[in-house]
């Protein structure tokens, strides 16, 4: 039996405890009318989530004991903010301040590396949904540093490069798989949506041969449905350079290679909400 199938059965058995009230709410029509009106990325159709991180209880770990929260030491590197009728998580990074450095780089992120339902293995087919708000984001202008800010990662364990990530690049949001040298804009220009919730969906078939796929969709403010923005088929999606038998999801703010000396924006803040991992192997989710 594949790991994804075993995990689906386990998730069904313990669904009521994975995220305390959050997962139960997700399966009953996550976020309710008020949150849906504000633009939740949750989808009430399709299979139940393996894991939902919705911050409804106002805690940095969303009631999931093993969820990794920021390793940066600043008090405001990660904090809870109001969102609709409940909450979201904020991650903040200020360049040049060691309190916003984590694992040797300017970043503040949350992660599912220690949460079983938040891991992926070869043979899994999963959907990752998340909402993102760029808070008071300084747009790119000619002459500015062109360094990008990573806001979500599908990360191989063991210190490896991510399989994929989404990043702000100039005034766009791009999907990238660095090892495969794949990159495509999924939001051509986000400037009119600064301070608004944008919603993303990444479907992945995790393979260690060239039979896998990435499918990236977005739903922007005012759009009723997700739209597929980019698909890569017949690609190797599980490809750690160092030995690793699983991967996991990270969200927050990672500012690789940026510094005040290079003219990068000193402080960035990003909000995330309604992170949801779904098993597609038991559905026609593609």
Phi and psi in degrees as GROMACS dihedral restraints (atoms count N, CA, C in turn):
[ dihedral_restraints ]
;  ai    aj    ak    al  type     phi  dphi    fc
    3     4     5     6     1   -67.0    20    10
    4     5     6     7     1   154.0    20    10
    6     7     8     9     1   -56.8    20    10
    7     8     9    10     1   -39.7    20    10
    9    10    11    12     1   -63.5    20    10
   10    11    12    13     1   -37.5    20    10
   12    13    14    15     1   -69.3    20    10
   13    14    15    16     1   -44.8    20    10
   15    16    17    18     1   -59.8    20    10
   16    17    18    19     1   -41.3    20    10
   18    19    20    21     1   -66.8    20    10
   19    20    21    22     1   -36.7    20    10
   21    22    23    24     1   -60.8    20    10
   22    23    24    25     1   -43.4    20    10
   24    25    26    27     1   -65.2    20    10
   25    26    27    28     1   -41.4    20    10
   27    28    29    30     1   -64.5    20    10
   28    29    30    31     1   -42.1    20    10
   30    31    32    33     1   -62.4    20    10
   31    32    33    34     1   -38.9    20    10
   33    34    35    36     1   -64.5    20    10
   34    35    36    37     1   -35.0    20    10
   36    37    38    39     1   -73.3    20    10
   37    38    39    40     1   -33.0    20    10
   39    40    41    42     1  -117.8    20    10
   40    41    42    43     1    20.5    20    10
   42    43    44    45     1   -57.2    20    10
   43    44    45    46     1   -30.6    20    10
   45    46    47    48     1   -72.3    20    10
   46    47    48    49     1   -11.6    20    10
   48    49    50    51     1  -114.9    20    10
   49    50    51    52     1    -8.9    20    10
   51    52    53    54     1   -60.8    20    10
   52    53    54    55     1   -47.0    20    10
   54    55    56    57     1  -125.5    20    10
   55    56    57    58     1    29.9    20    10
   57    58    59    60     1    54.4    20    10
   58    59    60    61     1  -124.7    20    10
   60    61    62    63     1   -69.9    20    10
   61    62    63    64     1   -23.9    20    10
   63    64    65    66     1   -62.9    20    10
   64    65    66    67     1   -47.4    20    10
   66    67    68    69     1   -68.9    20    10
   67    68    69    70     1   -38.7    20    10
   69    70    71    72     1   -59.2    20    10
   70    71    72    73     1   -42.9    20    10
   72    73    74    75     1   -63.0    20    10
   73    74    75    76     1   -38.3    20    10
   75    76    77    78     1   -61.8    20    10
   76    77    78    79     1   -42.6    20    10
   78    79    80    81     1   -75.3    20    10
   79    80    81    82     1   -19.4    20    10
   81    82    83    84     1   -96.6    20    10
   82    83    84    85     1     7.5    20    10
   84    85    86    87     1   112.1    20    10
   85    86    87    88     1    68.6    20    10
   87    88    89    90     1   -52.0    20    10
   88    89    90    91     1   137.4    20    10
   90    91    92    93     1    81.0    20    10
   91    92    93    94     1    -9.8    20    10
   93    94    95    96     1    65.0    20    10
   94    95    96    97     1  -178.0    20    10
   96    97    98    99     1   -66.7    20    10
   97    98    99   100     1   -42.4    20    10
   99   100   101   102     1   -66.3    20    10
  100   101   102   103     1   -42.1    20    10
  102   103   104   105     1   -70.1    20    10
  103   104   105   106     1   -38.2    20    10
  105   106   107   108     1   -61.2    20    10
  106   107   108   109     1   -37.2    20    10
  108   109   110   111     1   -64.8    20    10
  109   110   111   112     1   -31.1    20    10
  111   112   113   114     1   -84.5    20    10
  112   113   114   115     1    -4.5    20    10
  114   115   116   117     1   102.8    20    10
  115   116   117   118     1    49.8    20    10
  117   118   119   120     1   -66.6    20    10
  118   119   120   121     1   146.6    20    10
  120   121   122   123     1   -87.0    20    10
  121   122   123   124     1    -3.5    20    10
  123   124   125   126     1   -68.3    20    10
  124   125   126   127     1   148.1    20    10
  126   127   128   129     1  -121.5    20    10
  127   128   129   130     1   124.0    20    10
  129   130   131   132     1   -81.7    20    10
  130   131   132   133     1    -5.2    20    10
  132   133   134   135     1   -99.5    20    10
  133   134   135   136     1   158.8    20    10
  135   136   137   138     1    91.5    20    10
  136   137   138   139     1  -172.6    20    10
  138   139   140   141     1   -68.7    20    10
  139   140   141   142     1   157.8    20    10
  141   142   143   144     1   -68.2    20    10
  142   143   144   145     1   152.2    20    10
  144   145   146   147     1   -72.2    20    10
  145   146   147   148     1   143.2    20    10
  147   148   149   150     1   -69.5    20    10
  148   149   150   151     1   -38.8    20    10
  150   151   152   153     1  -151.0    20    10
  151   152   153   154     1   134.6    20    10
  153   154   155   156     1  -128.4    20    10
  154   155   156   157     1   128.8    20    10
  156   157   158   159     1  -120.1    20    10
  157   158   159   160     1   100.7    20    10
  159   160   161   162     1  -118.3    20    10
  160   161   162   163     1    -2.8    20    10
  162   163   164   165     1    58.4    20    10
  163   164   165   166     1    21.0    20    10
  165   166   167   168     1   -59.7    20    10
  166   167   168   169     1   -33.2    20    10
  168   169   170   171     1   -85.1    20    10
  169   170   171   172     1     2.2    20    10
  171   172   173   174     1    74.6    20    10
  172   173   174   175     1    18.9    20    10
  174   175   176   177     1  -108.6    20    10
  175   176   177   178     1   148.0    20    10
  177   178   179   180     1   -62.9    20    10
  178   179   180   181     1   -28.1    20    10
  180   181   182   183     1   -97.3    20    10
  181   182   183   184     1     6.9    20    10
  183   184   185   186     1    53.7    20    10
  184   185   186   187     1    26.1    20    10
  186   187   188   189     1    82.1    20    10
  187   188   189   190     1    10.5    20    10
  189   190   191   192     1  -105.3    20    10
  190   191   192   193     1   106.2    20    10
  192   193   194   195     1   -56.3    20    10
  193   194   195   196     1   -35.9    20    10
  195   196   197   198     1   -96.2    20    10
  196   197   198   199     1     6.8    20    10
  198   199   200   201     1   -68.3    20    10
  199   200   201   202     1   128.1    20    10
  201   202   203   204     1   -76.7    20    10
  202   203   204   205     1   127.9    20    10
  204   205   206   207     1  -105.7    20    10
  205   206   207   208     1  -177.6    20    10
  207   208   209   210     1   -55.4    20    10
  208   209   210   211     1   145.0    20    10
  210   211   212   213     1   -96.3    20    10
  211   212   213   214     1    -5.7    20    10
  213   214   215   216     1   -70.5    20    10
  214   215   216   217     1   146.6    20    10
  216   217   218   219     1   -89.3    20    10
  217   218   219   220     1   -14.6    20    10
  219   220   221   222     1   -62.5    20    10
  220   221   222   223     1   140.3    20    10
  222   223   224   225     1   -59.2    20    10
  223   224   225   226     1   -31.9    20    10
  225   226   227   228     1  -106.6    20    10
  226   227   228   229     1    19.9    20    10
  228   229   230   231     1   -64.8    20    10
  229   230   231   232     1   -30.1    20    10
  231   232   233   234     1  -148.6    20    10
  232   233   234   235     1   134.4    20    10
  234   235   236   237     1  -157.4    20    10
  235   236   237   238     1   162.6    20    10
  237   238   239   240     1   -93.9    20    10
  238   239   240   241     1   139.3    20    10
  240   241   242   243     1  -127.5    20    10
  241   242   243   244     1   153.7    20    10
  243   244   245   246     1   -64.3    20    10
  244   245   246   247     1   145.2    20    10
  246   247   248   249     1  -151.9    20    10
  247   248   249   250     1   110.7    20    10
  249   250   251   252     1    60.3    20    10
  250   251   252   253     1  -125.3    20    10
  252   253   254   255     1   -93.1    20    10
  253   254   255   256     1    -0.8    20    10
  255   256   257   258     1  -139.6    20    10
  256   257   258   259     1  -119.2    20    10
  258   259   260   261     1  -142.2    20    10
  259   260   261   262     1   164.8    20    10
  261   262   263   264     1  -138.3    20    10
  262   263   264   265     1   174.1    20    10
  264   265   266   267     1  -109.7    20    10
  265   266   267   268     1   141.0    20    10
  267   268   269   270     1  -111.6    20    10
  268   269   270   271     1   141.1    20    10
  270   271   272   273     1  -123.6    20    10
  271   272   273   274     1   135.6    20    10
  273   274   275   276     1  -129.1    20    10
  274   275   276   277     1   139.0    20    10
  276   277   278   279     1  -134.7    20    10
  277   278   279   280     1   125.5    20    10
  279   280   281   282     1  -111.9    20    10
  280   281   282   283     1   119.8    20    10
  282   283   284   285     1   -66.7    20    10
  283   284   285   286     1   147.8    20    10
  285   286   287   288     1    81.9    20    10
  286   287   288   289     1    -0.6    20    10
  288   289   290   291     1  -115.4    20    10
  289   290   291   292     1   115.6    20    10
  291   292   293   294     1   -62.2    20    10
  292   293   294   295     1   -16.9    20    10
  294   295   296   297     1   -70.5    20    10
  295   296   297   298     1   -13.2    20    10
  297   298   299   300     1  -109.9    20    10
  298   299   300   301     1    23.6    20    10
  300   301   302   303     1  -105.2    20    10
  301   302   303   304     1   132.9    20    10
  303   304   305   306     1  -134.3    20    10
  304   305   306   307     1   131.0    20    10
  306   307   308   309     1    52.2    20    10
  307   308   309   310     1    38.2    20    10
  309   310   311   312     1    82.5    20    10
  310   311   312   313     1     9.9    20    10
  312   313   314   315     1  -143.5    20    10
  313   314   315   316     1   156.2    20    10
  315   316   317   318     1   -71.7    20    10
  316   317   318   319     1   103.8    20    10
  318   319   320   321     1  -163.8    20    10
  319   320   321   322     1   159.2    20    10
  321   322   323   324     1  -149.0    20    10
  322   323   324   325     1   115.1    20    10
  324   325   326   327     1  -142.2    20    10
  325   326   327   328     1   154.7    20    10
  327   328   329   330     1  -106.6    20    10
  328   329   330   331     1   158.6    20    10
  330   331   332   333     1  -157.7    20    10
  331   332   333   334     1   157.1    20    10
  333   334   335   336     1  -105.1    20    10
  334   335   336   337     1    23.4    20    10
  336   337   338   339     1   -62.9    20    10
  337   338   339   340     1   -23.4    20    10
  339   340   341   342     1  -110.4    20    10
  340   341   342   343     1    12.6    20    10
  342   343   344   345     1  -110.2    20    10
  343   344   345   346     1   117.3    20    10
  345   346   347   348     1   -55.5    20    10
  346   347   348   349     1   -46.5    20    10
  348   349   350   351     1   -71.1    20    10
  349   350   351   352     1    -9.2    20    10
  351   352   353   354     1   -96.4    20    10
  352   353   354   355     1     3.0    20    10
  354   355   356   357     1   -97.7    20    10
  355   356   357   358     1   155.6    20    10
  357   358   359   360     1  -125.9    20    10
  358   359   360   361     1   149.5    20    10
  360   361   362   363     1  -131.4    20    10
  361   362   363   364     1   161.2    20    10
  363   364   365   366     1   -55.7    20    10
  364   365   366   367     1   130.9    20    10
  366   367   368   369     1   102.5    20    10
  367   368   369   370     1   -17.2    20    10
  369   370   371   372     1   -75.5    20    10
  370   371   372   373     1   152.2    20    10
  372   373   374   375     1  -132.3    20    10
  373   374   375   376     1   110.4    20    10
  375   376   377   378     1  -132.8    20    10
  376   377   378   379     1   155.9    20    10
  378   379   380   381     1  -115.3    20    10
  379   380   381   382     1   134.9    20    10
  381   382   383   384     1  -118.2    20    10
  382   383   384   385     1   120.7    20    10
  384   385   386   387     1  -118.3    20    10
  385   386   387   388     1   146.2    20    10
  387   388   389   390     1  -163.5    20    10
  388   389   390   391     1   150.4    20    10
  390   391   392   393     1  -107.5    20    10
  391   392   393   394     1   142.1    20    10
  393   394   395   396     1  -133.5    20    10
  394   395   396   397     1   135.9    20    10
  396   397   398   399     1  -129.1    20    10
  397   398   399   400     1   123.7    20    10
  399   400   401   402     1   -87.9    20    10
  400   401   402   403     1   109.2    20    10
  402   403   404   405     1   -87.6    20    10
  403   404   405   406     1   120.6    20    10
  405   406   407   408     1    47.9    20    10
  406   407   408   409     1    45.1    20    10
  408   409   410   411     1   -78.3    20    10
  409   410   411   412     1   125.8    20    10
  411   412   413   414     1   -76.6    20    10
  412   413   414   415     1   118.1    20    10
  414   415   416   417     1   -68.3    20    10
  415   416   417   418     1   159.3    20    10
  417   418   419   420     1   -73.0    20    10
  418   419   420   421     1   138.6    20    10
  420   421   422   423     1  -129.9    20    10
  421   422   423   424     1   153.5    20    10
  423   424   425   426     1   -52.1    20    10
  424   425   426   427     1   131.6    20    10
  426   427   428   429     1    96.5    20    10
  427   428   429   430     1   -14.5    20    10
  429   430   431   432     1   -72.2    20    10
  430   431   432   433     1   160.8    20    10
  432   433   434   435     1   -59.6    20    10
  433   434   435   436     1   141.6    20    10
  435   436   437   438     1  -100.1    20    10
  436   437   438   439     1    14.3    20    10
  438   439   440   441     1   -62.7    20    10
  439   440   441   442     1   145.9    20    10
  441   442   443   444     1  -102.2    20    10
  442   443   444   445     1   158.6    20    10
  444   445   446   447     1  -113.2    20    10
  445   446   447   448     1   121.8    20    10
  447   448   449   450     1   -85.1    20    10
  448   449   450   451     1   130.4    20    10
  450   451   452   453     1  -115.8    20    10
  451   452   453   454     1   -17.8    20    10
  453   454   455   456     1  -150.4    20    10
  454   455   456   457     1   141.7    20    10
  456   457   458   459     1  -136.0    20    10
  457   458   459   460     1   140.0    20    10
  459   460   461   462     1   -99.1    20    10
  460   461   462   463     1   100.9    20    10
  462   463   464   465     1  -106.8    20    10
  463   464   465   466     1   131.3    20    10
  465   466   467   468     1   -72.9    20    10
  466   467   468   469     1   140.3    20    10
  468   469   470   471     1   -68.2    20    10
  469   470   471   472     1   170.6    20    10
  471   472   473   474     1    79.0    20    10
  472   473   474   475     1    26.1    20    10
  474   475   476   477     1    74.4    20    10
  475   476   477   478     1    17.1    20    10
  477   478   479   480     1   -80.8    20    10
  478   479   480   481     1   163.5    20    10
  480   481   482   483     1   -61.5    20    10
  481   482   483   484     1   152.6    20    10
  483   484   485   486     1   -67.9    20    10
  484   485   486   487     1   151.7    20    10
  486   487   488   489     1   -67.2    20    10
  487   488   489   490     1   -41.9    20    10
  489   490   491   492     1  -150.5    20    10
  490   491   492   493     1   161.3    20    10
  492   493   494   495     1  -154.1    20    10
  493   494   495   496     1   161.5    20    10
  495   496   497   498     1  -109.3    20    10
  496   497   498   499     1   137.6    20    10
  498   499   500   501     1  -141.7    20    10
  499   500   501   502     1   148.9    20    10
  501   502   503   504     1   -79.6    20    10
  502   503   504   505     1   132.8    20    10
  504   505   506   507     1  -138.0    20    10
  505   506   507   508     1   113.5    20    10
  507   508   509   510     1    54.9    20    10
  508   509   510   511     1  -117.9    20    10
  510   511   512   513     1  -112.7    20    10
  511   512   513   514     1    23.0    20    10
  513   514   515   516     1  -115.8    20    10
  514   515   516   517     1   169.1    20    10
  516   517   518   519     1  -117.2    20    10
  517   518   519   520     1   123.4    20    10
  519   520   521   522     1  -115.9    20    10
  520   521   522   523     1   146.1    20    10
  522   523   524   525     1   -94.1    20    10
  523   524   525   526     1   136.4    20    10
  525   526   527   528     1  -143.0    20    10
  526   527   528   529     1   139.9    20    10
  528   529   530   531     1  -117.2    20    10
  529   530   531   532     1   101.2    20    10
  531   532   533   534     1   -65.9    20    10
  532   533   534   535     1   -39.9    20    10
  534   535   536   537     1   -65.5    20    10
  535   536   537   538     1   -37.7    20    10
  537   538   539   540     1   -86.9    20    10
  538   539   540   541     1    -4.7    20    10
  540   541   542   543     1    57.5    20    10
  541   542   543   544     1    43.7    20    10
  543   544   545   546     1  -106.9    20    10
  544   545   546   547     1   135.9    20    10
  546   547   548   549     1  -155.1    20    10
  547   548   549   550     1   137.4    20    10
  549   550   551   552     1  -154.1    20    10
  550   551   552   553     1   140.2    20    10
  552   553   554   555     1   -71.0    20    10
  553   554   555   556     1   132.2    20    10
  555   556   557   558     1  -109.8    20    10
  556   557   558   559     1   -16.6    20    10
  558   559   560   561     1  -130.5    20    10
  559   560   561   562     1   113.7    20    10
  561   562   563   564     1   -68.2    20    10
  562   563   564   565     1   -37.1    20    10
  564   565   566   567     1  -154.4    20    10
  565   566   567   568     1   111.5    20    10
  567   568   569   570     1   -93.4    20    10
  568   569   570   571     1     1.5    20    10
  570   571   572   573     1   -58.8    20    10
  571   572   573   574     1   -35.8    20    10
  573   574   575   576     1   -75.1    20    10
  574   575   576   577     1    -6.5    20    10
  576   577   578   579     1  -115.3    20    10
  577   578   579   580     1    12.2    20    10
  579   580   581   582     1   -61.5    20    10
  580   581   582   583     1   130.7    20    10
  582   583   584   585     1    84.3    20    10
  583   584   585   586     1     5.4    20    10
  585   586   587   588     1  -119.7    20    10
  586   587   588   589     1   155.3    20    10
  588   589   590   591     1   -78.8    20    10
  589   590   591   592     1   125.7    20    10
  591   592   593   594     1  -111.4    20    10
  592   593   594   595     1   147.0    20    10
  594   595   596   597     1  -124.6    20    10
  595   596   597   598     1   136.5    20    10
  597   598   599   600     1  -132.1    20    10
  598   599   600   601     1   153.8    20    10
  600   601   602   603     1  -142.9    20    10
  601   602   603   604     1   126.1    20    10
  603   604   605   606     1  -123.3    20    10
  604   605   606   607     1   116.5    20    10
  606   607   608   609     1   -98.0    20    10
  607   608   609   610     1   134.4    20    10
  609   610   611   612     1  -137.7    20    10
  610   611   612   613     1   133.8    20    10
  612   613   614   615     1  -100.5    20    10
  613   614   615   616     1   114.7    20    10
  615   616   617   618     1   -86.5    20    10
  616   617   618   619     1   109.9    20    10
  618   619   620   621     1  -133.9    20    10
  619   620   621   622     1   150.3    20    10
  621   622   623   624     1  -102.5    20    10
  622   623   624   625     1    18.5    20    10
  624   625   626   627     1  -133.0    20    10
  625   626   627   628     1  -174.7    20    10
  627   628   629   630     1   -91.0    20    10
  628   629   630   631     1    44.4    20    10
  630   631   632   633     1  -114.6    20    10
  631   632   633   634     1     6.8    20    10
  633   634   635   636     1   -86.6    20    10
  634   635   636   637     1   178.4    20    10
  636   637   638   639     1  -151.5    20    10
  637   638   639   640     1   156.0    20    10
  639   640   641   642     1  -120.1    20    10
  640   641   642   643     1   135.9    20    10
  642   643   644   645     1  -133.3    20    10
  643   644   645   646     1   119.6    20    10
  645   646   647   648     1  -113.9    20    10
  646   647   648   649     1   127.1    20    10
  648   649   650   651     1  -128.4    20    10
  649   650   651   652     1   157.8    20    10
  651   652   653   654     1  -141.8    20    10
  652   653   654   655     1   156.2    20    10
  654   655   656   657     1  -133.8    20    10
  655   656   657   658     1   111.5    20    10
  657   658   659   660     1   -89.6    20    10
  658   659   660   661     1   162.7    20    10
  660   661   662   663     1   -51.7    20    10
  661   662   663   664     1   130.8    20    10
  663   664   665   666     1    90.8    20    10
  664   665   666   667     1   -10.6    20    10
  666   667   668   669     1   -91.5    20    10
  667   668   669   670     1   133.5    20    10
  669   670   671   672     1   -78.7    20    10
  670   671   672   673     1   -21.5    20    10
  672   673   674   675     1  -139.4    20    10
  673   674   675   676     1   162.3    20    10
  675   676   677   678     1   -71.6    20    10
  676   677   678   679     1   145.7    20    10
  678   679   680   681     1  -123.6    20    10
  679   680   681   682     1   130.4    20    10
  681   682   683   684     1   -68.3    20    10
  682   683   684   685     1   126.5    20    10
  684   685   686   687     1  -103.4    20    10
  685   686   687   688     1   -32.9    20    10
  687   688   689   690     1  -158.2    20    10
  688   689   690   691     1   138.0    20    10
  690   691   692   693     1  -129.3    20    10
  691   692   693   694     1   134.0    20    10
  693   694   695   696     1  -119.5    20    10
  694   695   696   697     1   122.1    20    10
  696   697   698   699     1  -115.8    20    10
  697   698   699   700     1   159.6    20    10
  699   700   701   702     1    56.8    20    10
  700   701   702   703     1    50.5    20    10
  702   703   704   705     1  -127.5    20    10
  703   704   705   706     1   154.9    20    10
  705   706   707   708     1   -85.9    20    10
  706   707   708   709     1   111.5    20    10
  708   709   710   711     1   -96.5    20    10
  709   710   711   712     1   -23.7    20    10
  711   712   713   714     1  -105.5    20    10
  712   713   714   715     1   103.4    20    10
  714   715   716   717     1  -147.4    20    10
  715   716   717   718     1    57.0    20    10
  717   718   719   720     1   -66.6    20    10
  718   719   720   721     1   141.4    20    10
  720   721   722   723     1   -76.0    20    10
  721   722   723   724     1   -37.6    20    10
  723   724   725   726     1   -99.7    20    10
  724   725   726   727     1   155.6    20    10
  726   727   728   729     1   -55.4    20    10
  727   728   729   730     1   131.3    20    10
  729   730   731   732     1  -161.9    20    10
  730   731   732   733     1   136.4    20    10
  732   733   734   735     1  -109.0    20    10
  733   734   735   736     1     3.4    20    10
  735   736   737   738     1  -152.4    20    10
  736   737   738   739     1   168.3    20    10
  738   739   740   741     1  -134.3    20    10
  739   740   741   742     1   178.4    20    10
  741   742   743   744     1  -158.1    20    10
  742   743   744   745     1   170.6    20    10
  744   745   746   747     1  -101.3    20    10
  745   746   747   748     1   140.2    20    10
  747   748   749   750     1  -129.2    20    10
  748   749   750   751     1   144.9    20    10
  750   751   752   753     1  -144.6    20    10
  751   752   753   754     1   149.5    20    10
  753   754   755   756     1   146.5    20    10
  754   755   756   757     1  -132.1    20    10
  756   757   758   759     1  -141.1    20    10
  757   758   759   760     1   120.2    20    10
  759   760   761   762     1  -127.1    20    10
  760   761   762   763     1   125.0    20    10
  762   763   764   765     1  -118.6    20    10
  763   764   765   766     1    69.2    20    10
  765   766   767   768     1   -65.2    20    10
  766   767   768   769     1   135.7    20    10
  768   769   770   771     1    70.7    20    10
  769   770   771   772     1    10.5    20    10
  771   772   773   774     1   -95.7    20    10
  772   773   774   775     1   152.1    20    10
  774   775   776   777     1  -160.8    20    10
  775   776   777   778     1   161.3    20    10
  777   778   779   780     1   -65.7    20    10
  778   779   780   781     1   -34.3    20    10
  780   781   782   783     1   -63.3    20    10
  781   782   783   784     1   -29.7    20    10
  783   784   785   786     1   -85.1    20    10
  784   785   786   787     1    -3.6    20    10
  786   787   788   789     1    85.6    20    10
  787   788   789   790     1    17.9    20    10
  789   790   791   792     1   -73.6    20    10
  790   791   792   793     1   155.0    20    10
  792   793   794   795     1   -58.1    20    10
  793   794   795   796     1   128.0    20    10
  795   796   797   798     1   -60.7    20    10
  796   797   798   799     1   -46.6    20    10
  798   799   800   801     1  -128.2    20    10
  799   800   801   802     1   132.4    20    10
  801   802   803   804     1  -125.0    20    10
  802   803   804   805     1   147.8    20    10
  804   805   806   807     1  -136.0    20    10
  805   806   807   808     1   133.7    20    10
  807   808   809   810     1  -132.2    20    10
  808   809   810   811     1   142.6    20    10
  810   811   812   813     1  -105.7    20    10
  811   812   813   814     1   146.9    20    10
  813   814   815   816     1  -131.9    20    10
  814   815   816   817     1   149.7    20    10
  816   817   818   819     1  -156.2    20    10
  817   818   819   820     1   162.9    20    10
  819   820   821   822     1    51.8    20    10
  820   821   822   823     1    50.5    20    10
  822   823   824   825     1   -76.1    20    10
  823   824   825   826     1   131.0    20    10
  825   826   827   828     1  -144.7    20    10
  826   827   828   829     1   127.8    20    10
  828   829   830   831     1  -114.7    20    10
  829   830   831   832     1   126.1    20    10
  831   832   833   834     1  -125.4    20    10
  832   833   834   835     1   141.3    20    10
  834   835   836   837     1   -84.0    20    10
  835   836   837   838     1   117.1    20    10
  837   838   839   840     1   -90.8    20    10
  838   839   840   841     1    -9.0    20    10
  840   841   842   843     1   -68.5    20    10
  841   842   843   844     1   -20.5    20    10
  843   844   845   846     1  -100.7    20    10
  844   845   846   847     1    12.9    20    10
  846   847   848   849     1  -140.9    20    10
  847   848   849   850     1   178.8    20    10
  849   850   851   852     1  -100.0    20    10
  850   851   852   853     1    41.3    20    10
  852   853   854   855     1   -63.2    20    10
  853   854   855   856     1   -20.8    20    10
